[in-house]
Amino acid sequence: MTPADLVLTPMGLRFAGRVLPCTIGRGGIRPASAKREGDGATPAGAHPIVGMLYRPDRMARPASWAVPVGPGDLWSDDVRDPDYNLMVRAPHPFSHEALRRPDPLYDLVLITGWNWPQAEPGRGSAIFIHRWRRPGYPTAGCVALAPDDLLWIARRLQPGARLIVSENLPKAFRKR
């Protein structure tokens, strides 16, 4: 663990001397070996932050390494897709998630290296750090924060940082 890492704790996400409230997957924290597509769990492990996406029509570039998301940008979540767990472009014949959403959930996204870039089909796709729907509302496996907190992190985050999720968090936290 380094000071540059984002560390999930029972109190929230610790980064740069602050602990920020966050939510995790509805399936709680699951050992990486047990993570499956659609289980709603946040996988334990040290996951590198491999990218940052943002909506240029809604915000200024938060960091020099952030990549703008356009209308045709998608993320494949179909285990049959040769591009499973990768960013793809529309039209795309396999199941996918739109990265440019009508709601603000993905206006700013930190991409973790979970099951990436050589994805094992069925192990789960797209563990992002994104904004939450509302405090306490679980995700589909991602980590979510208040919009201002996410932007604060994005402006300070350096390539090479990791999201650290421990299997040993208190049971009550894992069951959220």
Residue frames as a rotation matrix with the C-alpha (Angstrom) as fourth column:
MET 1
0.583 0.812 0.000 0.00
0.812 -0.583 0.000 0.00
0.000 0.000 -1.000 0.00
THR 2
-0.614 -0.762 0.204 1.27
0.765 -0.639 -0.086 3.48
0.196 0.103 0.975 -0.85
PRO 3
-0.541 0.406 -0.736 0.00
0.257 -0.753 -0.605 7.00
-0.800 -0.517 0.303 -0.01
ALA 4
-0.803 0.207 -0.559 -1.17
-0.580 -0.489 0.652 7.26
-0.139 0.847 0.513 -3.65
ASP 5
-0.859 0.453 -0.240 -3.62
0.317 0.837 0.445 4.34
0.403 0.306 -0.863 -3.27
LEU 6
-0.188 0.905 0.381 -7.35
-0.827 -0.355 0.436 4.50
0.530 -0.233 0.816 -2.67
VAL 7
-0.931 -0.208 -0.300 -8.11
-0.013 0.840 -0.542 2.22
0.365 -0.500 -0.785 0.28
LEU 8
0.062 0.998 -0.013 -11.60
-0.260 0.029 0.965 0.96
0.964 -0.057 0.261 1.09
THR 9
-0.953 -0.301 -0.013 -12.16
-0.044 0.182 -0.982 1.05
0.298 -0.936 -0.187 4.87
PRO 10
-0.398 0.853 -0.339 -15.26
0.915 0.396 -0.079 0.51
0.067 -0.342 -0.938 7.03
MET 11
-0.116 0.313 -0.943 -15.51
0.446 -0.832 -0.331 4.32
-0.888 -0.458 -0.043 7.30
GLY 12
0.836 0.382 -0.393 -15.22
-0.165 -0.508 -0.845 5.03
-0.523 0.772 -0.362 3.56
LEU 13
0.707 -0.601 0.372 -12.60
0.639 0.320 -0.699 5.43
0.302 0.732 0.611 0.86
ARG 14
0.601 -0.587 -0.542 -9.26
0.230 -0.523 0.821 6.69
-0.766 -0.618 -0.179 2.21
PHE 15
0.370 -0.521 0.769 -7.16
0.888 -0.045 -0.458 8.83
0.273 0.852 0.446 -0.12
ALA 16
-0.227 -0.599 0.768 -4.62
0.397 -0.777 -0.488 11.62
0.889 0.194 0.415 0.38
GLY 17
-0.959 -0.271 -0.086 -5.26
0.167 -0.293 -0.941 11.88
0.230 -0.917 0.326 4.12
ARG 18
-0.466 0.870 0.162 -9.04
-0.883 -0.444 -0.155 12.02
-0.063 -0.215 0.975 3.82
VAL 19
-0.881 0.361 0.306 -11.74
0.339 0.932 -0.126 9.40
-0.331 -0.007 -0.944 4.31
LEU 20
-0.715 0.608 -0.345 -14.66
-0.699 -0.615 0.364 9.94
0.009 0.501 0.865 1.95
PRO 21
-0.101 0.750 0.654 -18.08
-0.398 0.572 -0.718 8.27
-0.912 -0.332 0.241 2.27
CYS 22
-0.653 -0.110 -0.749 -18.69
-0.750 0.230 0.620 5.70
0.104 0.967 -0.233 -0.44
THR 23
0.467 0.744 0.477 -20.91
-0.690 0.644 -0.330 2.81
-0.553 -0.175 0.814 -1.42
ILE 24
-0.743 -0.668 0.033 -19.97
-0.537 0.625 0.567 -0.61
-0.399 0.404 -0.823 -2.77
GLY 25
-0.688 0.422 -0.591 -21.72
-0.391 0.470 0.791 -3.42
0.612 0.775 -0.158 -4.61
ARG 26
0.212 0.898 0.385 -25.08
-0.919 0.049 0.391 -4.77
0.332 -0.437 0.836 -3.43
GLY 27
0.737 0.010 -0.676 -23.39
0.003 1.000 0.018 -8.20
0.676 -0.015 0.736 -3.16
GLY 28
0.898 -0.435 0.070 -20.82
-0.142 -0.135 0.981 -6.90
-0.417 -0.890 -0.183 -0.65
ILE 29
0.095 -0.941 -0.325 -17.14
-0.990 -0.122 0.065 -7.70
-0.101 0.316 -0.943 -0.94
ARG 30
0.961 0.207 0.182 -16.26
-0.174 0.968 -0.182 -11.03
-0.214 0.144 0.966 -2.51
PRO 31
0.068 -0.966 0.250 -12.90
0.001 0.251 0.968 -12.77
-0.998 -0.065 0.018 -2.81
ALA 32
-0.181 -0.202 -0.963 -11.49
-0.879 -0.407 0.250 -12.24
-0.442 0.891 -0.104 -6.31
SER 33
-0.964 -0.266 -0.018 -11.58
-0.251 0.879 0.406 -16.01
-0.092 0.396 -0.914 -6.92
ALA 34
-0.538 0.832 0.138 -15.36
0.671 0.521 -0.528 -16.05
-0.511 -0.192 -0.838 -6.34
LYS 35
-0.346 0.390 -0.853 -16.29
-0.351 -0.897 -0.268 -12.91
-0.870 0.207 0.447 -8.36
ARG 36
-0.515 0.283 0.809 -18.74
0.756 0.595 0.273 -13.57
-0.404 0.752 -0.520 -11.21
GLU 37
-0.930 0.237 0.282 -20.47
0.025 -0.723 0.690 -11.46
0.367 0.649 0.666 -13.86
GLY 38
-0.167 0.965 0.203 -23.73
-0.179 -0.232 0.956 -10.04
0.970 0.124 0.211 -12.52
ASP 39
-0.102 0.132 -0.986 -23.19
0.809 0.588 -0.005 -10.96
0.579 -0.798 -0.167 -8.84
GLY 40
0.695 0.436 0.571 -23.23
0.139 -0.861 0.489 -7.32
0.705 -0.261 -0.659 -7.71
ALA 41
0.769 -0.447 -0.456 -20.11
0.574 0.173 0.800 -7.84
-0.279 -0.878 0.390 -5.60
THR 42
0.744 -0.668 0.012 -17.06
-0.640 -0.718 -0.276 -5.63
0.192 0.198 -0.961 -5.24
PRO 43
0.729 -0.471 -0.496 -13.98
0.329 0.877 -0.349 -7.83
0.600 0.091 0.795 -5.70
ALA 44
0.828 -0.548 -0.119 -11.27
-0.011 -0.229 0.973 -7.88
-0.561 -0.805 -0.196 -3.05
GLY 45
0.383 -0.794 0.473 -7.73
0.920 0.376 -0.114 -7.14
-0.087 0.478 0.874 -4.17
ALA 46
-0.110 -0.508 -0.854 -5.34
0.140 -0.859 0.492 -4.42
-0.984 -0.065 0.165 -5.26
HIS 47
0.400 0.416 0.817 -6.79
0.852 0.158 -0.499 -3.12
-0.337 0.896 -0.291 -8.52
PRO 48
-0.690 -0.705 -0.166 -4.70
0.584 -0.677 0.449 -0.66
-0.429 0.213 0.878 -10.54
ILE 49
0.418 0.713 -0.563 -6.42
0.083 -0.647 -0.758 2.48
-0.905 0.270 -0.329 -11.79
VAL 50
-0.353 -0.576 0.737 -5.93
0.696 0.364 0.618 2.08
-0.625 0.732 0.272 -15.55
GLY 51
-0.636 0.135 0.760 -7.96
0.607 -0.520 0.600 4.97
0.477 0.843 0.249 -16.93
MET 52
-0.523 0.527 -0.669 -10.16
0.334 -0.596 -0.730 7.98
-0.784 -0.606 0.136 -16.35
LEU 53
-0.541 0.466 0.700 -13.19
0.761 -0.083 0.643 8.91
0.358 0.881 -0.310 -18.48
TYR 54
-0.574 0.409 -0.710 -15.24
0.314 -0.691 -0.652 12.11
-0.757 -0.596 0.268 -18.38
ARG 55
0.261 0.762 0.592 -18.16
0.946 -0.082 -0.313 13.79
-0.190 0.642 -0.743 -20.16
PRO 56
-0.744 -0.668 0.011 -16.69
0.657 -0.728 0.197 16.88
-0.124 0.154 0.980 -21.88
ASP 57
-0.375 0.687 0.623 -20.16
0.251 -0.571 0.781 18.30
0.892 0.450 0.042 -22.47
ARG 58
0.692 0.695 -0.197 -20.77
0.328 -0.058 0.943 18.31
0.644 -0.717 -0.268 -18.69
MET 59
0.856 -0.447 -0.259 -17.40
0.161 -0.246 0.956 19.07
-0.492 -0.860 -0.139 -17.12
ALA 60
0.547 -0.786 -0.288 -13.88
-0.818 -0.429 -0.383 20.29
0.177 0.445 -0.878 -17.78
ARG 61
0.379 -0.517 -0.767 -11.11
0.042 0.838 -0.544 17.71
0.924 0.174 0.340 -18.10
PRO 62
0.976 0.119 0.181 -10.32
-0.170 -0.100 0.980 16.76
0.135 -0.988 -0.077 -14.48
ALA 63
0.350 -0.911 0.216 -6.78
-0.074 0.203 0.976 15.53
-0.934 -0.358 0.004 -15.16
SER 64
-0.093 -0.470 -0.878 -4.37
-0.890 -0.357 0.285 15.63
-0.447 0.807 -0.385 -18.09
TRP 65
-0.939 -0.342 -0.037 -4.71
-0.328 0.857 0.398 11.86
-0.105 0.386 -0.916 -18.60
ALA 66
-0.246 0.933 0.264 -8.55
-0.007 0.270 -0.963 11.82
-0.969 -0.239 -0.060 -18.61
VAL 67
-0.969 -0.021 0.245 -10.18
0.235 0.218 0.947 10.66
-0.073 0.976 -0.206 -21.86
PRO 68
-0.540 0.824 -0.171 -13.45
-0.776 -0.566 -0.279 12.19
-0.327 -0.018 0.945 -23.12
VAL 69
-0.629 0.474 0.617 -16.48
0.404 0.876 -0.261 9.91
-0.664 0.085 -0.743 -23.59
GLY 70
-0.839 0.333 -0.430 -18.51
-0.543 -0.564 0.623 10.31
-0.035 0.756 0.654 -26.75
PRO 71
0.048 0.997 0.066 -22.02
-0.968 0.062 -0.241 9.22
-0.244 -0.052 0.968 -27.74
GLY 72
0.568 0.198 -0.799 -20.85
-0.583 0.782 -0.221 5.93
0.581 0.591 0.560 -29.27
ASP 73
-0.529 -0.848 0.037 -18.65
-0.600 0.343 -0.723 4.79
0.601 -0.405 -0.690 -26.39
LEU 74
0.673 0.735 -0.075 -19.76
-0.547 0.564 0.618 1.56
0.497 -0.375 0.782 -24.71
TRP 75
-0.427 -0.746 0.511 -18.36
-0.899 0.409 -0.156 -1.08
-0.093 -0.526 -0.845 -22.32
SER 76
-0.065 0.377 -0.924 -18.83
-0.509 0.784 0.356 -4.74
0.858 0.494 0.141 -23.25
ASP 77
-0.350 0.013 0.937 -20.32
-0.904 0.260 -0.341 -6.93
-0.248 -0.966 -0.079 -20.49
ASP 78
0.745 0.630 -0.218 -21.18
-0.666 0.689 -0.285 -9.96
-0.029 0.358 0.933 -22.63
VAL 79
0.184 -0.711 0.679 -19.12
-0.444 0.556 0.703 -13.06
-0.877 -0.431 -0.214 -21.83
ARG 80
0.508 0.055 0.860 -19.55
0.608 0.684 -0.403 -14.24
-0.611 0.727 0.314 -25.47
ASP 81
0.995 -0.094 -0.042 -17.99
-0.100 -0.780 -0.618 -11.05
0.025 0.619 -0.785 -26.83
PRO 82
0.385 -0.923 -0.002 -14.33
0.811 0.339 -0.477 -11.26
0.441 0.182 0.879 -27.97
ASP 83
-0.394 -0.478 0.785 -14.09
0.099 -0.871 -0.481 -7.70
0.914 -0.112 0.390 -26.56
TYR 84
0.580 0.623 -0.525 -15.59
0.535 0.194 0.822 -8.66
0.614 -0.758 -0.221 -23.17
ASN 85
0.642 -0.202 -0.740 -14.70
0.653 -0.360 0.666 -6.14
-0.401 -0.911 -0.099 -20.46
LEU 86
-0.616 -0.781 0.099 -13.29
0.721 -0.508 0.471 -3.60
-0.318 0.362 0.876 -22.91
MET 87
-0.096 0.509 -0.856 -14.42
-0.194 -0.853 -0.485 -0.22
-0.976 0.119 0.181 -24.16
VAL 88
-0.533 0.042 0.845 -16.10
0.768 0.442 0.463 -0.64
-0.354 0.896 -0.268 -27.56
ARG 89
-0.859 0.230 -0.458 -17.93
-0.349 -0.917 0.195 1.60
-0.375 0.327 0.867 -30.04
ALA 90
0.092 0.958 0.270 -21.54
0.088 0.262 -0.961 1.59
-0.992 0.112 -0.060 -31.22
PRO 91
0.546 0.836 0.052 -23.02
-0.790 0.494 0.364 -0.15
0.278 -0.240 0.930 -33.01
HIS 92
-0.662 -0.727 0.182 -21.96
-0.741 0.598 -0.305 -3.21
0.113 -0.336 -0.935 -31.06
PRO 93
-0.115 0.706 -0.699 -23.72
-0.512 0.561 0.651 -6.57
0.851 0.432 0.297 -31.52
PHE 94
-0.358 -0.069 -0.931 -23.10
0.588 0.758 -0.282 -7.89
0.725 -0.649 -0.230 -27.99
SER 95
0.713 0.602 -0.360 -24.53
0.630 -0.324 0.706 -6.84
0.309 -0.730 -0.610 -24.63
HIS 96
-0.453 -0.857 0.246 -22.93
0.677 -0.510 -0.530 -3.65
0.580 -0.074 0.811 -23.38
GLU 97
0.296 0.453 -0.841 -23.32
0.850 -0.526 0.016 -0.65
-0.436 -0.719 -0.541 -21.12
ALA 98
0.546 -0.068 0.835 -23.43
0.510 -0.764 -0.395 2.91
0.665 0.642 -0.383 -22.49
LEU 99
-0.313 -0.736 -0.601 -20.66
0.949 -0.225 -0.218 5.06
0.025 -0.639 0.769 -21.04
ARG 100
-0.972 0.123 0.199 -22.41
-0.102 -0.988 0.112 8.28
0.211 0.088 0.974 -22.08
ARG 101
-0.522 0.789 -0.324 -25.56
0.851 0.509 -0.131 8.00
0.062 -0.344 -0.937 -19.98
PRO 102
0.054 0.620 0.783 -28.51
0.351 -0.746 0.566 10.39
0.935 0.244 -0.257 -19.73
ASP 103
0.968 0.193 -0.162 -28.06
0.209 -0.257 0.943 10.48
0.140 -0.947 -0.289 -15.94
PRO 104
0.591 -0.772 0.234 -24.80
-0.703 -0.635 -0.321 11.80
0.396 0.025 -0.918 -14.38
LEU 105
0.929 -0.158 0.336 -23.62
-0.116 0.736 0.667 8.43
-0.353 -0.659 0.665 -12.97
TYR 106
0.386 -0.805 0.450 -20.73
0.842 0.507 0.185 8.12
-0.376 0.307 0.874 -15.46
ASP 107
0.987 -0.067 0.148 -19.90
0.002 -0.908 -0.418 11.79
0.162 0.413 -0.896 -15.99
LEU 108
0.119 -0.976 0.182 -16.56
-0.937 -0.171 -0.305 10.95
0.329 -0.134 -0.935 -14.36
VAL 109
0.980 0.199 -0.023 -15.27
-0.189 0.956 0.222 7.36
0.066 -0.213 0.975 -14.16
LEU 110
-0.078 -0.982 0.169 -12.06
-0.975 0.110 0.191 5.85
-0.206 -0.150 -0.967 -12.86
ILE 111
0.690 0.277 -0.669 -11.45
-0.520 0.832 -0.191 2.49
0.504 0.480 0.718 -14.53
THR 112
0.281 -0.605 0.745 -9.86
-0.727 0.373 0.577 -0.25
-0.627 -0.704 -0.335 -12.45
GLY 113
-0.387 -0.554 -0.737 -7.83
-0.892 0.427 0.148 -3.09
0.233 0.715 -0.659 -13.88
TRP 114
-0.184 0.396 0.900 -10.24
-0.514 0.741 -0.431 -5.72
-0.838 -0.542 0.067 -12.55
ASN 115
0.180 0.257 0.950 -10.27
0.440 0.842 -0.311 -8.65
-0.880 0.474 0.039 -15.03
TRP 116
0.993 0.107 -0.049 -8.58
0.023 -0.589 -0.808 -6.41
-0.115 0.801 -0.587 -17.60
PRO 117
-0.201 0.386 -0.900 -7.12
-0.898 -0.441 0.011 -6.22
-0.393 0.810 0.435 -20.25
GLN 118
-0.707 -0.023 -0.707 -7.09
-0.399 0.838 0.372 -10.00
0.584 0.545 -0.602 -20.84
ALA 119
-0.183 0.748 0.638 -10.52
-0.981 -0.102 -0.162 -10.70
-0.056 -0.656 0.752 -19.40
GLU 120
-0.999 0.035 0.001 -11.55
0.034 0.998 -0.046 -14.15
-0.003 -0.046 -0.999 -18.26
PRO 121
-0.453 0.891 0.031 -15.17
-0.345 -0.207 0.916 -14.53
0.822 0.405 0.401 -19.40
GLY 122
0.356 0.771 -0.528 -17.62
0.305 0.439 0.845 -14.67
0.883 -0.462 -0.079 -16.51
ARG 123
-0.317 -0.577 -0.753 -15.24
0.907 0.048 -0.418 -13.25
0.277 -0.815 0.508 -13.86
GLY 124
0.457 0.558 -0.693 -17.00
0.708 -0.699 -0.096 -9.88
-0.538 -0.447 -0.715 -13.98
SER 125
-0.084 -0.412 0.907 -16.57
0.869 -0.475 -0.136 -6.74
0.487 0.777 0.398 -15.99
ALA 126
-0.133 0.042 0.990 -16.10
0.194 -0.979 0.067 -3.05
0.972 0.202 0.122 -15.36
ILE 127
0.352 0.133 -0.926 -15.30
0.934 -0.116 0.338 -2.34
-0.062 -0.984 -0.166 -11.76
PHE 128
-0.049 -0.244 0.968 -15.39
0.430 -0.880 -0.200 1.44
0.901 0.407 0.148 -11.91
ILE 129
-0.494 0.068 -0.867 -15.19
0.753 -0.464 -0.466 4.21
-0.434 -0.883 0.178 -9.36
HIS 130
-0.552 0.418 0.722 -18.02
0.464 -0.566 0.682 6.59
0.693 0.711 0.118 -10.24
ARG 131
-0.772 0.323 0.547 -20.53
-0.571 -0.731 -0.374 8.92
0.279 -0.601 0.749 -8.65
TRP 132
-0.882 0.470 0.022 -23.26
0.381 0.742 -0.552 7.48
-0.276 -0.478 -0.834 -6.49
ARG 133
-0.314 0.882 0.352 -27.00
0.569 -0.122 0.813 7.66
0.760 0.455 -0.463 -7.12
ARG 134
0.504 0.348 0.791 -27.44
-0.463 -0.664 0.587 8.79
0.729 -0.662 -0.174 -3.52
PRO 135
-0.414 -0.718 0.560 -25.68
-0.867 0.123 -0.483 8.12
0.277 -0.686 -0.673 -0.20
GLY 136
-0.403 0.154 0.902 -25.93
-0.601 0.699 -0.388 4.48
-0.690 -0.698 -0.190 0.86
TYR 137
0.706 0.683 -0.185 -27.38
-0.573 0.398 -0.716 3.24
-0.416 0.612 0.673 -2.45
PRO 138
0.096 -0.742 0.664 -25.40
0.040 0.669 0.742 0.16
-0.995 -0.045 0.093 -3.54
THR 139
-0.100 -0.249 -0.963 -23.81
-0.943 -0.285 0.172 -0.32
-0.317 0.926 -0.206 -6.94
ALA 140
0.885 0.341 -0.318 -23.61
-0.447 0.816 -0.366 -3.33
0.134 0.466 0.875 -9.25
GLY 141
0.709 -0.686 -0.159 -20.08
0.704 0.700 0.117 -3.98
0.031 -0.195 0.980 -7.91
CYS 142
0.056 -0.670 0.740 -18.37
0.432 -0.652 -0.623 -0.64
0.900 0.354 0.253 -8.41
VAL 143
-0.340 -0.156 -0.927 -17.32
0.895 -0.358 -0.268 1.86
-0.290 -0.921 0.261 -5.74
ALA 144
0.093 0.482 0.871 -19.33
0.675 -0.674 0.301 5.08
0.732 0.560 -0.388 -5.78
LEU 145
-0.580 -0.369 -0.726 -18.83
0.775 -0.524 -0.353 8.49
-0.250 -0.767 0.590 -4.16
ALA 146
0.490 0.636 -0.595 -20.45
0.440 -0.770 -0.462 11.90
-0.752 -0.035 -0.658 -3.92
PRO 147
0.776 -0.137 0.616 -19.76
0.588 -0.195 -0.785 13.91
0.228 0.971 -0.071 -7.09
ASP 148
0.790 -0.498 0.356 -17.58
-0.513 -0.856 -0.060 16.53
0.335 -0.135 -0.932 -5.36
ASP 149
0.465 -0.627 0.625 -15.52
-0.473 0.421 0.774 13.84
-0.748 -0.656 -0.101 -3.61
LEU 150
0.568 -0.220 0.793 -14.99
0.632 0.733 -0.249 11.93
-0.527 0.643 0.555 -6.86
LEU 151
0.829 -0.253 0.499 -13.84
0.245 -0.638 -0.730 15.10
0.503 0.727 -0.466 -8.62
TRP 152
0.705 -0.587 0.397 -11.52
-0.699 -0.483 0.526 15.91
-0.117 -0.649 -0.752 -5.70
ILE 153
0.394 -0.539 0.744 -9.91
0.049 0.821 0.569 12.47
-0.918 -0.188 0.350 -6.08
ALA 154
0.693 -0.062 0.719 -9.70
0.702 0.289 -0.651 12.68
-0.167 0.955 0.244 -9.89
ARG 155
0.888 -0.339 0.311 -7.83
-0.185 -0.882 -0.433 16.00
0.421 0.327 -0.846 -9.74
ARG 156
0.396 -0.746 0.536 -5.19
-0.892 -0.172 0.419 14.49
-0.220 -0.644 -0.733 -7.41
LEU 157
0.710 -0.033 0.703 -4.97
-0.028 0.997 0.075 10.90
-0.704 -0.073 0.707 -8.61
GLN 158
-0.059 -0.805 -0.590 -1.81
-0.912 -0.197 0.359 9.84
-0.405 0.560 -0.723 -10.43
PRO 159
0.580 0.157 -0.799 -1.46
-0.583 0.765 -0.273 7.00
0.569 0.625 0.535 -12.91
GLY 160
-0.423 -0.731 -0.536 -0.22
-0.140 0.637 -0.758 3.93
0.895 -0.245 -0.372 -11.07
ALA 161
-0.544 0.334 0.770 -2.54
-0.837 -0.155 -0.524 4.36
-0.056 -0.930 0.364 -8.10
ARG 162
-0.793 0.298 -0.532 -4.59
0.135 0.936 0.324 1.36
0.595 0.185 -0.782 -6.96
LEU 163
0.181 0.858 0.481 -7.96
-0.826 -0.133 0.547 0.66
0.533 -0.497 0.685 -5.42
ILE 164
-0.847 -0.482 -0.224 -7.28
-0.246 0.729 -0.639 -1.57
0.471 -0.487 -0.736 -2.39
VAL 165
0.256 0.946 0.200 -10.23
-0.834 0.112 0.540 -3.70
0.488 -0.305 0.818 -1.24
SER 166
-0.763 -0.592 0.259 -9.56
-0.630 0.589 -0.506 -6.08
0.147 -0.549 -0.823 1.64
GLU 167
-0.180 0.654 -0.735 -11.42
0.022 0.750 0.662 -9.35
0.983 0.103 -0.149 2.18
ASN 168
-0.485 -0.162 -0.859 -10.89
0.771 0.384 -0.508 -8.77
0.412 -0.909 -0.061 5.90
LEU 169
-0.696 0.346 0.629 -13.22
-0.409 -0.911 0.049 -5.82
0.590 -0.223 0.776 6.35
PRO 170
-0.778 0.441 0.448 -15.79
-0.367 0.261 -0.893 -6.25
-0.511 -0.859 -0.041 9.12
LYS 171
-0.761 0.496 0.419 -18.64
0.611 0.765 0.204 -8.58
-0.219 0.411 -0.885 8.18
ALA 172
0.162 0.880 -0.446 -21.27
0.556 -0.455 -0.695 -5.84
-0.815 -0.135 -0.564 8.51
PHE 173
-0.066 -0.258 -0.964 -19.45
-0.549 -0.797 0.251 -3.77
-0.833 0.545 -0.089 5.89
ARG 174
-0.934 -0.356 -0.014 -19.11
-0.222 0.551 0.805 -6.71
-0.279 0.755 -0.594 3.50
LYS 175
-0.544 0.796 0.266 -22.87
0.778 0.597 -0.196 -7.38
-0.315 0.100 -0.944 3.68
ARG 176
-0.471 0.383 -0.795 -23.92
-0.140 -0.922 -0.361 -3.82
-0.871 -0.059 0.488 2.75
